[in-house]
Amino acid sequence: MKKIVSMFLLVMLVMAGCSTPMTKETSTEKQQSIGILLSDTGLGDGSFNDSAFRGLERAREELGILFDYREAPDGDFEGALKELVDQDHELVIGLGFSIQDALEKVASENPDQQFLLIDGFSELDNITSITFKEHEGSFLLGMVAAMKSKTGTIGFISGADVPVIERFEKGYIQGAKYINPSIKVIKNNANNFGDADLGRTIAEKQMKQGADFLYPAAGFTGVGAIQAAQKAGVLSGGVDSDQYFIAEKSVVTSMVKKVDNAVFNITDELMNEHKISQHAYELGLKEDGVGLAPIRVVNLSPEETKKLEDAKNKIISGDITVNMQ
């Protein structure tokens, strides 16, 4: 009996000795992770930030990563970025042109950390940049606006007087004039991405001037404009994400900037290849970086649908150049 007990104890000790290193190794294995600083308006904008967040949620589900995020409504982008760097992520993302200065400062102080800037270009070696050809997608939306305008007057609302928003504006106007060279475009700069009430006020002003299709590139300020358009029975176009569900009786289509796909693809490359292959990416119609959401609320005639598809193909082939002048 004593011999059996001794043998049992010996087996248990051997098993414990074999299992201990495995348990320790498993517990200390680091899961790959991403950190992101959202742009000014934060989550719930129904647009730019929400799209990027969806990309990381997809990466978590399909790639098994972890991610953390920060918002900086007080404007302390640098502090928020430093918090993310301290968490030792494989990649830290700065979302939006307004974050660029802070991102470059933090990146220069942390040369071994990999960063990603979305909506801006940086020359720093440890920052990968992604920009979009918003003007190409906005050209198509401008075509739809001109096709469906009965007054010959449409509106555009910008969130800031900066190059990225100018791309939305110029593409929209060129697309509208491609259909109707004499169309009138009312333009207003809200100089704010987070004020829905201001968006409503500007939209009401434009509608009083005869605009019967509104296109805001202004984040949450634009949400207010779209909701005002719906209340007045006026058509509108969404921006960045498919915003149909914000105003289902107004939003004909949206100029979708596929930030979610871009974030997912960069994460996929980094996690699987352990590097990002390019220093900068510029994504347009050809790269499937921008495009239109489904047409709803109104119907396009077969002729209008053909014009829209032909224009898209010509932009991709280079037969139509959407100018930024």
matplotlib code that plots the C-alpha trace (Angstrom):
import matplotlib.pyplot as plt

x = [0.0, 2.8, 4.5, 1.3, 0.9, 4.6, 4.2, 1.1, 2.8, 5.8, 3.5, 1.7, 5.0, 6.2, 2.9, 3.1, 6.7, 5.8, 2.8, 4.3, 6.4, 3.5, 1.2, 3.8, 4.4, 0.7, 0.0, 2.9, 2.1, 1.3, -1.7, -1.2, -3.0, -3.8, -4.4, -6.4, -7.0, -10.3, -10.8, -12.4, -16.1, -15.4, -17.6, -21.2, -20.6, -22.3, -19.4, -15.6, -14.9, -17.5, -16.2, -12.6, -14.0, -15.9, -12.6, -11.0, -14.0, -13.7, -10.0, -10.8, -13.3, -11.4, -7.8, -8.0, -6.4, -7.1, -7.6, -8.0, -9.1, -9.0, -11.1, -9.7, -12.7, -10.4, -8.0, -5.1, -4.2, -0.6, -1.5, -3.9, -1.4, 1.3, -1.2, -1.6, 2.2, 2.7, 0.4, 3.0, 0.7, 2.0, 0.4, -0.9, -3.4, -4.1, -7.5, -7.9, -5.9, -6.3, -4.2, -1.2, 0.9, 0.5, 1.1, 4.3, 5.6, 4.9, 6.3, 9.5, 9.9, 9.2, 11.1, 10.6, 6.8, 4.9, 2.2, -0.6, -2.0, -5.3, -6.3, -2.9, 0.6, 3.8, 7.4, 8.5, 9.8, 7.7, 4.4, 2.4, 0.0, -3.4, -5.3, -8.4, -9.5, -12.7, -13.1, -13.6, -16.5, -17.9, -18.0, -20.4, -22.5, -22.6, -23.9, -26.8, -27.6, -27.8, -29.9, -32.5, -32.5, -35.7, -34.7, -31.2, -29.7, -27.9, -26.0, -22.6, -21.6, -18.0, -16.7, -13.5, -11.5, -8.8, -7.6, -9.3, -12.7, -12.0, -11.6, -15.2, -16.4, -14.6, -15.5, -19.2, -19.3, -17.6, -19.8, -22.9, -21.7, -20.9, -24.7, -25.9, -23.2, -25.5, -26.4, -26.0, -24.1, -24.5, -21.5, -21.2, -18.3, -19.6, -16.0, -17.2, -17.5, -19.5, -22.5, -25.7, -27.7, -25.4, -25.7, -29.5, -29.3, -27.0, -29.2, -32.3, -30.6, -29.6, -33.0, -34.6, -32.2, -33.7, -31.3, -33.2, -30.2, -27.7, -24.3, -22.5, -18.9, -18.9, -19.1, -21.8, -22.6, -23.6, -25.9, -27.9, -28.0, -29.3, -32.0, -33.1, -33.3, -35.5, -37.8, -38.2, -38.7, -35.4, -33.0, -29.4, -26.2, -24.3, -20.6, -17.9, -20.3, -23.7, -25.8, -29.2, -30.3, -29.9, -32.6, -34.3, -36.6, -33.8, -30.5, -30.3, -26.8, -23.6, -20.0, -18.5, -14.9, -13.9, -11.8, -13.0, -11.5, -8.3, -7.9, -8.6, -6.3, -3.4, -3.9, -4.1, -0.9, 0.9, -0.2, 0.5, 3.6, 4.9, 5.4, 3.6, 4.8, 4.3, 5.0, 1.9, -1.4, -3.8, -7.1, -9.7, -12.3, -9.7, -8.4, -12.0, -11.2, -14.2, -17.6, -21.3, -23.7, -26.8, -29.2, -32.4, -35.4, -35.4, -35.1, -32.5, -33.7, -31.7, -30.1, -29.0, -27.7, -25.6, -24.2, -23.2, -21.5, -19.8, -18.4, -17.1, -15.3, -13.9, -12.5, -10.9, -9.4, -8.2, -10.6, -12.2, -9.8, -11.4, -9.4, -8.6, -8.2]
y = [0.0, 2.4, 1.6, 2.5, 5.8, 6.6, 5.9, 8.1, 11.0, 10.6, 10.7, 13.8, 15.6, 14.8, 16.0, 19.2, 19.8, 19.3, 21.6, 24.5, 25.9, 25.6, 27.5, 30.3, 30.5, 30.8, 33.5, 35.7, 35.5, 39.0, 39.5, 41.9, 45.3, 48.6, 52.0, 54.8, 58.4, 59.5, 62.9, 65.8, 64.7, 61.2, 58.2, 58.5, 60.9, 58.5, 59.2, 59.3, 58.1, 55.4, 54.1, 53.7, 52.1, 49.5, 48.6, 47.9, 45.9, 43.8, 43.3, 42.1, 39.6, 38.3, 38.8, 38.3, 41.6, 43.8, 47.5, 50.6, 54.1, 57.6, 60.7, 64.2, 66.6, 69.0, 69.1, 67.4, 65.1, 64.8, 63.6, 61.0, 59.7, 59.4, 57.3, 54.9, 54.8, 53.8, 50.8, 49.3, 48.8, 47.4, 50.4, 53.8, 55.5, 59.2, 59.8, 63.1, 66.0, 68.0, 65.4, 65.5, 68.0, 66.2, 62.8, 64.0, 65.4, 62.1, 60.0, 62.0, 61.3, 57.6, 56.5, 52.7, 53.0, 52.5, 55.1, 55.6, 59.0, 59.0, 62.0, 63.6, 63.0, 62.8, 62.5, 60.9, 57.4, 55.8, 57.3, 55.6, 58.0, 57.2, 59.8, 59.5, 60.9, 62.3, 64.5, 61.4, 60.0, 63.5, 64.0, 61.1, 62.5, 65.9, 64.2, 62.6, 66.0, 67.7, 64.9, 65.2, 68.9, 70.6, 74.2, 74.1, 75.1, 72.8, 73.3, 72.3, 72.7, 72.4, 71.6, 73.5, 75.4, 72.8, 70.8, 67.5, 69.3, 71.2, 67.9, 67.1, 70.5, 70.7, 67.2, 67.8, 71.0, 69.5, 66.5, 68.7, 70.9, 67.7, 67.2, 70.8, 73.4, 76.2, 74.7, 77.1, 75.8, 77.6, 77.1, 77.7, 76.9, 75.9, 75.9, 73.2, 69.4, 68.8, 71.2, 69.6, 72.7, 74.9, 72.4, 72.7, 76.5, 76.5, 74.0, 76.0, 79.1, 77.3, 75.8, 79.2, 80.3, 77.5, 74.6, 71.3, 69.0, 69.4, 67.8, 68.5, 67.4, 68.4, 65.4, 65.7, 69.3, 67.6, 65.2, 68.3, 69.5, 66.2, 66.0, 69.5, 68.5, 65.6, 67.8, 70.2, 67.4, 68.1, 65.6, 65.2, 63.3, 61.7, 61.6, 59.2, 56.4, 55.4, 57.9, 56.8, 55.6, 59.1, 60.5, 57.7, 60.1, 62.4, 60.7, 59.7, 58.2, 58.9, 59.5, 56.6, 57.0, 53.5, 54.2, 51.0, 48.9, 50.9, 50.4, 46.7, 46.2, 48.0, 46.0, 42.7, 43.5, 44.5, 41.5, 38.9, 40.4, 42.1, 45.3, 47.9, 47.7, 51.3, 54.7, 56.3, 55.3, 57.3, 55.6, 56.6, 54.9, 52.7, 51.4, 51.0, 53.6, 55.8, 55.3, 55.8, 54.0, 52.5, 54.9, 55.2, 57.6, 58.4, 56.4, 57.0, 56.5, 53.9, 56.9, 58.5, 55.2, 54.7, 58.3, 57.6, 54.3, 55.7, 58.6, 56.3, 54.1, 57.2, 58.5, 55.2, 55.0, 58.6, 59.8, 62.2, 64.1, 65.5, 68.8, 70.4, 73.9]
z = [0.0, 0.9, -2.4, -4.3, -2.5, -3.1, -6.8, -7.0, -5.3, -7.7, -10.7, -9.4, -8.8, -12.3, -13.8, -11.8, -12.8, -16.5, -16.4, -14.5, -17.4, -19.8, -17.5, -17.0, -20.8, -21.5, -18.9, -20.1, -23.8, -25.0, -27.2, -30.1, -29.7, -31.3, -29.7, -31.4, -30.6, -32.2, -33.8, -32.0, -31.9, -30.7, -30.8, -31.9, -34.7, -37.2, -39.5, -39.5, -35.9, -35.9, -39.2, -37.8, -34.7, -36.8, -38.5, -35.2, -34.0, -37.2, -36.5, -33.0, -34.2, -37.3, -36.3, -32.5, -31.6, -28.6, -28.9, -26.7, -27.6, -26.3, -26.9, -26.2, -26.1, -24.2, -27.1, -25.2, -28.1, -27.0, -23.5, -24.9, -27.4, -24.7, -22.7, -25.7, -26.2, -22.6, -23.2, -25.6, -28.6, -31.9, -33.5, -32.3, -34.7, -34.8, -36.5, -38.4, -39.6, -36.4, -34.5, -36.9, -35.0, -31.7, -33.3, -35.0, -31.7, -29.8, -32.7, -32.8, -29.0, -29.5, -32.6, -31.9, -31.8, -35.0, -35.7, -38.3, -39.3, -41.1, -43.2, -43.3, -44.6, -42.4, -43.5, -40.2, -40.7, -37.9, -39.2, -41.9, -43.6, -45.2, -47.2, -49.4, -52.7, -51.2, -54.4, -56.5, -54.4, -53.9, -57.7, -58.0, -55.1, -56.8, -60.0, -58.0, -56.4, -59.7, -61.2, -58.4, -57.8, -59.0, -58.1, -59.7, -56.4, -54.0, -50.8, -49.3, -45.6, -44.5, -41.0, -41.5, -44.1, -44.6, -47.6, -46.8, -46.6, -49.7, -51.6, -50.6, -51.8, -55.1, -56.1, -55.2, -57.3, -60.3, -60.3, -60.1, -62.9, -65.0, -65.0, -65.0, -65.9, -64.7, -61.3, -58.3, -55.2, -51.8, -49.6, -45.8, -43.4, -40.0, -38.6, -36.3, -36.4, -33.2, -33.2, -34.5, -33.7, -35.8, -38.6, -38.5, -38.5, -41.6, -43.4, -42.7, -44.1, -47.3, -47.8, -47.5, -50.4, -52.6, -52.0, -52.3, -51.9, -49.0, -48.6, -45.3, -44.8, -41.1, -38.8, -36.1, -37.3, -40.5, -38.7, -37.6, -41.2, -42.5, -39.8, -40.7, -44.4, -43.5, -41.4, -44.3, -46.9, -48.6, -50.0, -48.7, -49.0, -46.1, -45.6, -44.5, -43.4, -44.8, -43.0, -44.4, -41.0, -39.5, -41.8, -43.8, -45.7, -46.8, -47.3, -51.0, -50.7, -48.9, -50.0, -48.1, -47.1, -46.2, -43.1, -41.6, -44.4, -44.3, -40.6, -40.9, -43.8, -42.2, -39.0, -40.9, -42.7, -39.5, -37.5, -40.2, -41.9, -38.8, -40.9, -43.0, -46.6, -47.6, -46.0, -47.5, -49.0, -51.1, -51.6, -54.2, -56.5, -58.1, -54.7, -53.4, -50.7, -51.5, -53.1, -52.9, -50.5, -52.1, -53.7, -51.6, -51.2, -54.9, -58.1, -60.8, -64.3, -66.4, -68.2, -64.9, -63.6, -66.7, -66.5, -62.9, -63.7, -66.8, -64.8, -62.1, -64.7, -66.4, -63.2, -62.5, -66.0, -65.9, -68.7, -66.1, -63.8, -60.7, -60.3, -57.0, -58.5]

ax = plt.figure().add_subplot(projection="3d")
ax.plot(x, y, z, "-o")
ax.set_aspect("equal")
plt.show()
